[in-house]
């Protein structure tokens, strides 16, 4: 009789686990983010004077560490990438790709240098780039 109860409990447990797994998977959405480029996006590189004040404040708060984020206004999407504290002043952030896919915007940047001089006396720079483009209601994927 004892083994019959154990088998029955085991079967009930398996049924409940199976039902739980099915209900959990039913609530999940599997979506792929396609990287198939529909078009390159037009953008404007913005210096600090052309940014909204709230965005300038966010950049200044985050600039010591690497960061990637977006900022939306009623009219524009700003995409901002920073490389954190660097021990050189000759660094430049460039946008290498900004394109639209069916369900996302893809962004890729690069940190470049003009020459090989190294800063002295512990000076640091905080290279970042902010670009403004047309407002899309899509997620932004940073490469």
C-alpha positions as CSV (number, residue, x, y, z in Angstrom):
1,X,0.0,0.0,0.0
2,X,2.9,2.4,0.8
3,X,4.4,2.1,-2.7
4,X,1.0,2.7,-4.3
5,X,0.7,6.1,-2.4
6,X,4.3,7.1,-3.3
7,X,3.6,6.4,-7.0
8,X,0.3,8.2,-6.9
9,X,2.0,11.3,-5.2
10,X,4.7,11.1,-7.8
11,X,2.2,11.1,-10.6
12,X,0.3,14.0,-9.1
13,X,3.5,16.0,-8.7
14,X,4.5,15.3,-12.3
15,X,1.1,16.5,-13.5
16,X,1.3,19.7,-11.5
17,X,4.8,20.4,-12.7
18,X,3.8,19.8,-16.3
19,X,0.7,22.1,-15.8
20,X,2.9,24.8,-14.2
21,X,5.4,24.6,-17.0
22,X,2.7,24.9,-19.7
23,X,1.1,27.9,-18.0
24,X,4.5,29.6,-17.6
25,X,5.4,29.1,-21.2
26,X,2.0,30.3,-22.4
27,X,2.7,33.7,-20.7
28,X,6.1,34.1,-22.4
29,X,6.6,35.8,-25.6
30,X,9.4,34.7,-27.9
31,X,10.5,37.6,-30.1
32,X,13.6,37.8,-32.2
33,X,15.3,41.1,-32.8
34,X,16.2,41.1,-36.4
35,X,19.3,42.9,-37.4
36,X,18.3,43.1,-41.1
37,X,18.8,46.7,-41.9
38,X,15.9,48.5,-43.4
39,X,17.6,51.9,-43.7
40,X,20.4,54.0,-42.2
41,X,19.0,56.7,-39.9
42,X,19.8,60.4,-40.4
43,X,21.2,61.9,-37.2
44,X,22.9,65.1,-35.9
45,X,25.8,64.9,-33.5
46,X,25.0,67.3,-30.7
47,X,27.5,69.2,-28.5
48,X,26.5,70.0,-25.0
49,X,25.1,73.4,-25.9
50,X,22.4,71.7,-28.2
51,X,21.2,69.2,-25.6
52,X,18.2,69.6,-23.2
53,X,19.3,70.6,-19.7
54,X,17.9,67.4,-18.2
55,X,20.0,65.3,-20.6
56,X,23.1,67.4,-19.9
57,X,22.6,66.6,-16.2
58,X,22.3,62.9,-16.8
59,X,25.5,62.8,-18.8
60,X,27.4,64.7,-16.1
61,X,26.1,62.3,-13.5
62,X,27.1,59.2,-15.5
63,X,30.3,60.4,-17.2
64,X,32.8,58.8,-14.8
65,X,31.8,55.3,-15.8
66,X,31.0,53.8,-19.3
67,X,27.3,54.3,-20.2
68,X,24.7,53.8,-23.0
69,X,21.2,55.2,-22.8
70,X,18.5,56.9,-24.8
71,X,16.5,60.1,-24.0
72,X,13.2,61.0,-25.6
73,X,11.5,64.3,-26.0
74,X,8.2,65.0,-27.7
75,X,10.1,65.5,-31.0
76,X,13.4,63.6,-31.0
77,X,15.3,60.6,-29.8
78,X,18.7,61.2,-28.3
79,X,21.2,58.3,-28.2
80,X,24.1,58.8,-25.8
81,X,27.2,56.7,-25.4
82,X,30.1,57.4,-23.0
83,X,33.4,55.7,-22.4
84,X,34.0,56.7,-18.8
85,X,37.2,58.3,-17.4
86,X,40.2,58.2,-19.8
87,X,43.7,59.2,-19.1
88,X,44.1,61.0,-22.5
89,X,42.6,64.1,-24.1
90,X,43.0,63.1,-27.7
91,X,40.0,60.7,-27.8
92,X,37.0,61.0,-29.9
93,X,33.8,59.0,-30.0
94,X,32.4,58.3,-33.5
95,X,29.1,56.8,-34.6
96,X,30.0,53.9,-36.8
97,X,26.4,52.6,-37.3
98,X,22.9,53.8,-36.7
99,X,20.2,51.9,-38.6
100,X,16.6,50.9,-38.4
101,X,15.3,47.3,-38.5
102,X,11.8,46.0,-38.4
103,X,11.6,46.0,-34.6
104,X,14.6,48.0,-33.3
105,X,17.2,50.6,-33.8
106,X,20.8,49.4,-33.8
107,X,23.7,51.6,-32.7
108,X,27.5,51.1,-32.8
109,X,30.1,53.6,-31.7
110,X,33.9,53.5,-31.5
111,X,36.5,55.4,-29.4
112,X,39.2,56.7,-31.7
113,X,42.4,58.7,-31.1
114,X,44.0,61.5,-33.1
115,X,47.5,61.0,-31.8
116,X,49.3,58.9,-29.1
117,X,50.1,61.5,-26.5
118,X,49.3,60.6,-22.9
119,X,48.1,63.1,-20.4
120,X,50.3,64.0,-17.5
121,X,49.6,65.1,-13.9
122,X,46.5,62.9,-13.5
123,X,44.3,64.8,-15.9
124,X,41.3,62.8,-17.3
125,X,38.8,63.2,-20.0
126,X,35.3,61.8,-20.3
127,X,34.6,61.1,-24.0
128,X,30.9,60.7,-25.0
129,X,28.7,61.3,-28.0
130,X,25.1,62.3,-28.2
131,X,23.2,62.1,-31.4
132,X,19.7,63.3,-32.2
133,X,17.4,61.6,-34.6
134,X,13.8,61.2,-35.6
135,X,11.6,59.8,-32.8
136,X,10.8,56.1,-33.1
137,X,8.8,54.0,-30.7
138,X,11.3,51.1,-30.9
139,X,13.9,49.7,-28.5
140,X,17.5,50.8,-29.1
141,X,20.1,48.0,-29.2
142,X,23.7,48.9,-28.6
143,X,26.4,46.7,-30.2
